[in-house]
Amino acid sequence: MNTKKPFSKDIIYLENVAEVTDKIVEKLRIDVNQKLRRFGGVVGISGGIDSSVCLGLAAKAFGPDKVTAIMMPEKDSSPESEMLARKLAAAFGVKSLHLDNITGALDGFRCYERRDEAVKRVFPEYDPRTYKMKIVVKQRGLFNNLPPMFSLTIIAPDGSQKDKPLHTNEYLQIVASSNFKQRSRMTTLYYYAEALHYAVIGTPNKHEQEQGFFVKYGDGGADVMPIGNLYKTQVYQLAKYLGVPQEIIDRTPTTDTYSAEQTQEEFFYQLPFELMDRFWYGYENGYSPEEVAKVMGETPERVAALYNNFERKRRTTDYLRMEPIRDYYRG
């Protein structure tokens, strides 16, 4: 007997947020204390919604005195991030709060130098001392079965903006250079975790995990991922229940990676999470494009193309979720 609910816009919501929160907290406590045999948790916080919810969950699981929060800004980070991170730690009673600026480490890796070298091949006039930059993906390919097309945007000191399509070599170099940021943060978190005999609490949500919006051995490197099965809509439900500060709940999700302000939507997802959550739910739970289209005010053809886009993202990022391949020889 088919008991699947009819598709609706409300199908994405958790029916009992308190019960889900309690289950996550209990499993987090068991996994860290019993399976991993660690005393508490380390969470990297940035003033974003995902890390905020993870800090709240960790504080409930272990007690705020067994949680260490780490802020890891660098020279491209928004100053607002540190202010919100401090407010967040105070809201959950987490007193073990550390600020580790990773700019020096990134300079050592030549992160900015390598990135700017690629940017200047596209825009020779680009000067990182006065210009800002970001990578943008256009929505135009989302509903017509085309792979994403990335553009580079630079913003001059007078506020004027230029955009150009990114060729593969420049795109790869900019992204590879920027990924030093996430990997430097991961190593910082593990320093504190090992020094305290704590576990690293990963902050990626369901979309970041399944669509590949994370850096391998960067923000994808953690011991546990308590919100890894939650849609963004559900993360916001937990945020309200846990008491995350309203300024963080109201803040537009950003990558906080490039010098120019950039939303996650324009860099990767191509859709606001309110829509993406519902389409992805339909995709992974076997709802037909026709049924989803009727509810969402779309055409079946566009929803089918969107499903194809989701499948392409999942397929092309499979390697990010793979463990190292080691079955070469068995003696």
C-alpha distance (Angstrom), angle and dihedral (degrees) to the residues before:
residue distance angle dihedral
M1 . . .
N2 3.81 . .
T3 3.80 109.0 .
K4 3.79 97.5 170.9
K5 3.79 112.3 135.7
P6 3.80 119.1 -117.7
F7 3.79 109.7 -98.1
S8 3.80 114.8 -98.1
K9 3.79 138.3 159.3
D10 3.82 89.1 -108.4
I11 3.81 94.7 53.4
I12 3.79 90.0 92.4
Y13 3.81 95.0 63.5
L14 3.80 122.9 99.5
E15 3.79 108.2 -118.7
N16 3.81 95.2 -150.3
V17 3.79 112.1 26.1
A18 3.80 93.9 176.6
E19 3.80 92.4 54.5
V20 3.82 93.3 47.4
T21 3.80 90.7 47.9
D22 3.80 92.1 50.7
K23 3.81 91.4 49.9
I24 3.81 92.3 50.2
V25 3.81 91.7 46.9
E26 3.80 92.8 49.4
K27 3.80 93.3 48.1
L28 3.82 90.8 45.9
R29 3.79 89.8 53.2
I30 3.81 93.0 48.5
D31 3.81 94.4 44.6
V32 3.80 95.4 49.1
N33 3.80 101.1 36.1
Q34 3.82 100.6 35.2
K35 3.82 109.3 21.7
L36 3.79 98.5 34.9
R37 3.82 94.6 26.5
R38 3.80 92.9 -138.9
F39 3.79 126.7 145.6
G40 3.81 100.2 -134.3
G41 3.78 145.1 -32.8
V42 3.81 141.5 -74.8
V43 3.80 117.2 -151.0
G44 3.80 127.4 -173.6
I45 3.80 107.3 -140.5
S46 3.79 128.4 -164.2
G47 3.79 105.8 165.2
G48 3.81 89.5 -94.2
I49 3.79 124.6 131.0
D50 3.82 98.1 -115.0
S51 3.80 97.8 51.2
S52 3.82 89.2 42.3
V53 3.79 92.3 56.8
C54 3.81 91.0 45.8
L55 3.79 90.9 52.6
G56 3.81 90.2 50.5
L57 3.80 91.7 49.1
A58 3.80 92.0 48.1
A59 3.81 91.8 49.1
K60 3.80 89.9 53.1
A61 3.80 93.1 44.9
F62 3.80 100.2 47.8
G63 3.80 104.8 11.6
P64 3.82 121.4 -102.2
D65 3.80 91.6 -89.8
K66 3.83 89.8 63.8
V67 3.81 94.5 51.1
T68 3.81 126.2 85.5
A69 3.79 119.0 -164.3
I70 3.80 120.4 -156.8
M71 3.81 126.0 -161.1
M72 3.81 112.0 -160.3
P73 3.80 110.5 -178.3
E74 3.80 125.7 167.4
K75 3.76 132.3 -168.9
D76 3.82 94.3 -79.1
S77 3.81 94.0 50.4
S78 3.78 122.0 113.0
P79 3.85 111.7 -107.1
E80 3.80 86.7 -137.2
S81 3.81 90.3 67.3
E82 3.80 94.8 68.2
M83 3.81 93.0 46.2
L84 3.80 92.0 51.6
A85 3.81 92.8 43.6
R86 3.79 91.2 55.2
K87 3.79 91.1 48.3
L88 3.79 89.5 49.9
A89 3.80 94.4 52.1
A90 3.80 90.0 49.6
A91 3.82 91.4 49.9
F92 3.82 91.0 57.7
G93 3.80 95.9 38.8
V94 3.81 93.4 -114.6
K95 3.80 105.0 155.6
S96 3.79 97.8 171.2
L97 3.81 96.2 85.8
H98 3.80 123.7 154.0
L99 3.80 132.2 -172.3
D100 3.80 114.2 -151.1
N101 3.80 112.8 174.8
I102 3.81 106.3 -153.3
T103 3.83 97.5 -166.8
G104 3.81 92.1 105.2
A105 3.79 92.4 51.4
L106 3.80 90.4 49.2
D107 3.79 90.7 50.0
G108 3.80 87.8 53.3
F109 3.81 90.4 53.1
R110 3.85 88.9 47.7
C111 3.81 87.3 -124.1
Y112 3.81 96.2 152.1
E113 3.81 94.1 37.4
R114 3.79 93.4 53.2
R115 3.80 92.8 44.3
D116 3.79 93.9 48.4
E117 3.80 91.6 47.6
A118 3.81 89.2 61.2
V119 3.81 93.2 43.2
K120 3.82 90.9 53.8
R121 3.79 91.2 54.2
V122 3.81 86.5 62.5
F123 3.82 98.2 35.7
P124 3.86 111.2 21.5
E125 3.82 90.5 -171.9
Y126 3.81 92.5 60.5
D127 3.82 112.8 121.7
P128 3.82 113.7 -177.2
R129 3.81 90.7 -154.1
T130 3.80 92.3 65.5
Y131 3.81 107.5 11.5
K132 3.79 129.8 72.6
M133 3.81 125.9 -147.2
K134 3.79 143.4 -170.1
I135 3.80 141.6 167.0
V136 3.80 117.8 -116.2
V137 3.81 131.0 -168.4
K138 3.78 116.4 -152.5
Q139 3.82 122.1 -131.7
R140 3.79 93.7 -139.4
G141 3.82 94.8 94.9
L142 3.78 95.1 46.6
F143 3.80 99.1 89.2
N144 3.80 100.9 31.7
N145 3.82 104.6 61.1
L146 3.80 94.5 -103.7
P147 3.82 124.8 133.9
P148 3.82 116.5 -110.9
M149 3.80 118.4 -81.0
F150 3.80 115.8 -146.9
S151 3.79 126.5 -151.3
L152 3.78 132.5 -168.7
T153 3.80 117.8 -130.6
I154 3.79 124.1 -164.5
I155 3.79 124.9 -173.4
A156 3.82 118.4 -153.2
P157 3.83 124.2 -143.1
D158 3.82 89.6 -99.7
G159 3.82 90.7 56.4
S160 3.80 96.0 -106.7
Q161 3.79 114.8 140.8
K162 3.80 134.7 -146.7
D163 3.81 128.7 -169.5
K164 3.79 130.8 -166.6
P165 3.81 132.4 171.3
L166 3.79 112.3 -101.3
H167 3.78 119.8 -124.3
T168 3.79 117.0 -140.8
N169 3.83 97.9 -103.8
E170 3.80 94.3 52.1
Y171 3.79 93.2 42.5
L172 3.79 92.8 51.6
Q173 3.81 93.5 46.6
I174 3.80 93.6 49.4
V175 3.80 92.7 48.0
A176 3.81 94.2 43.6
S177 3.80 90.2 50.5
S178 3.80 93.0 47.1
N179 3.80 91.1 50.2
F180 3.80 88.3 70.3
K181 3.81 84.6 77.0
Q182 3.80 95.8 61.2
R183 3.79 92.9 40.6
S184 3.80 92.0 49.9
R185 3.80 89.5 51.9
M186 3.80 90.8 50.2
T187 3.80 92.5 54.0
T188 3.81 89.9 47.9
L189 3.80 91.6 52.7
Y190 3.79 91.4 49.9
Y191 3.79 91.0 50.7
Y192 3.79 90.4 59.7
A193 3.80 93.1 39.6
E194 3.79 92.9 53.2
A195 3.80 93.6 43.1
L196 3.82 90.5 53.1
H197 3.83 98.7 32.9
Y198 3.81 87.8 -119.2
A199 3.81 132.0 138.1
V200 3.80 124.6 -112.2
I201 3.80 109.7 -116.4
G202 3.81 108.9 -146.2
T203 3.79 118.3 -143.5
P204 3.86 107.0 -159.4
N205 3.81 116.1 123.7
K206 3.81 127.8 -144.9
H207 3.82 95.9 -82.6
E208 3.78 93.7 48.3
Q209 3.79 90.6 50.3
E210 3.80 99.3 43.0
Q211 3.81 99.6 35.7
G212 3.80 92.9 43.3
F213 3.79 99.0 -115.3
F214 3.79 94.0 150.6
V215 3.78 138.9 78.6
K216 3.79 117.5 -106.6
Y217 3.81 108.3 -116.3
G218 3.80 87.0 4.4
D219 3.80 121.0 76.1
G220 3.81 84.4 -15.5
G221 3.81 89.0 64.6
A222 3.81 112.7 91.9
D223 3.79 143.3 116.2
V224 3.82 97.3 -122.9
M225 3.81 133.7 10.7
P226 3.80 108.7 -158.3
I227 3.83 96.9 -179.7
G228 3.81 96.7 37.8
N229 3.82 91.5 113.0
L230 3.81 97.0 44.6
Y231 3.79 126.3 100.7
K232 3.79 115.1 -132.6
T233 3.82 90.6 -107.2
Q234 3.79 88.5 56.6
V235 3.80 91.9 47.5
Y236 3.80 87.9 57.5
Q237 3.81 89.7 50.4
L238 3.80 89.9 55.5
A239 3.80 91.0 45.2
K240 3.80 91.7 58.7
Y241 3.79 92.5 44.4
L242 3.81 93.9 48.7
G243 3.80 93.7 46.9
V244 3.79 101.9 -111.8
P245 3.84 108.1 178.0
Q246 3.79 112.2 -89.1
E247 3.81 93.0 -124.9
I248 3.80 88.9 63.9
I249 3.80 93.2 45.8
D250 3.81 89.9 51.0
R251 3.82 94.7 45.5
T252 3.82 117.4 107.0
P253 3.83 109.4 -114.8
T254 3.81 108.8 -108.0
T255 3.78 136.2 179.6
D256 3.85 92.8 -130.8
T257 3.81 86.3 -156.4
Y258 3.80 107.8 108.1
S259 3.79 129.2 51.6
A260 3.82 92.4 -113.0
E261 3.80 116.0 67.8
Q262 3.77 110.5 -99.2
T263 3.79 135.1 179.5
Q264 3.79 122.8 -137.9
E265 3.80 87.6 -121.2
E266 3.80 94.9 60.1
F267 3.80 94.3 42.7
F268 3.80 101.1 45.6
Y269 3.79 123.2 -20.1
Q270 3.83 99.4 54.1
L271 3.83 89.6 -157.1
P272 3.82 133.2 70.4
F273 3.80 109.3 -104.1
E274 3.82 91.9 -116.3
L275 3.82 88.6 67.7
M276 3.79 98.7 30.7
D277 3.80 93.1 55.5
R278 3.78 92.4 56.2
F279 3.80 95.9 44.3
W280 3.81 91.8 46.5
Y281 3.80 91.1 48.7
G282 3.78 89.0 53.8
Y283 3.80 91.4 46.7
E284 3.80 98.1 50.2
N285 3.80 96.1 38.7
G286 3.77 96.0 53.4
Y287 3.80 101.4 -108.1
S288 3.78 111.9 155.5
P289 3.81 120.7 -114.1
E290 3.81 87.1 -118.0
E291 3.82 94.1 57.4
V292 3.80 94.0 44.2
A293 3.81 93.0 44.4
K294 3.79 92.1 54.6
V295 3.80 92.6 53.9
M296 3.82 96.5 40.1
G297 3.81 97.2 45.3
E298 3.79 93.6 -115.6
T299 3.79 135.6 119.8
P300 3.81 119.7 -99.6
E301 3.81 89.3 -122.9
R302 3.81 92.7 57.0
V303 3.80 92.6 45.8
A304 3.82 90.4 49.3
A305 3.81 89.0 51.6
L306 3.79 89.3 49.7
Y307 3.81 90.4 51.6
N308 3.81 87.7 52.5
N309 3.79 89.2 51.2
F310 3.81 90.6 52.6
E311 3.80 91.1 48.7
R312 3.81 90.8 49.4
K313 3.81 91.6 52.1
R314 3.77 92.3 48.2
R315 3.81 92.6 47.2
T316 3.81 97.1 45.3
T317 3.82 92.4 48.3
D318 3.81 97.3 45.4
Y319 3.80 90.2 106.4
L320 3.83 90.0 62.6
R321 3.81 90.6 61.8
M322 3.80 95.7 44.1
E323 3.77 123.4 104.7
P324 3.82 115.6 -129.5
I325 3.81 111.1 -73.0
R326 3.78 107.6 -117.7
D327 3.80 107.5 154.6
Y328 3.82 96.1 107.5
Y329 3.77 101.9 118.8
R330 3.76 136.4 6.5
G331 3.79 115.3 -168.3
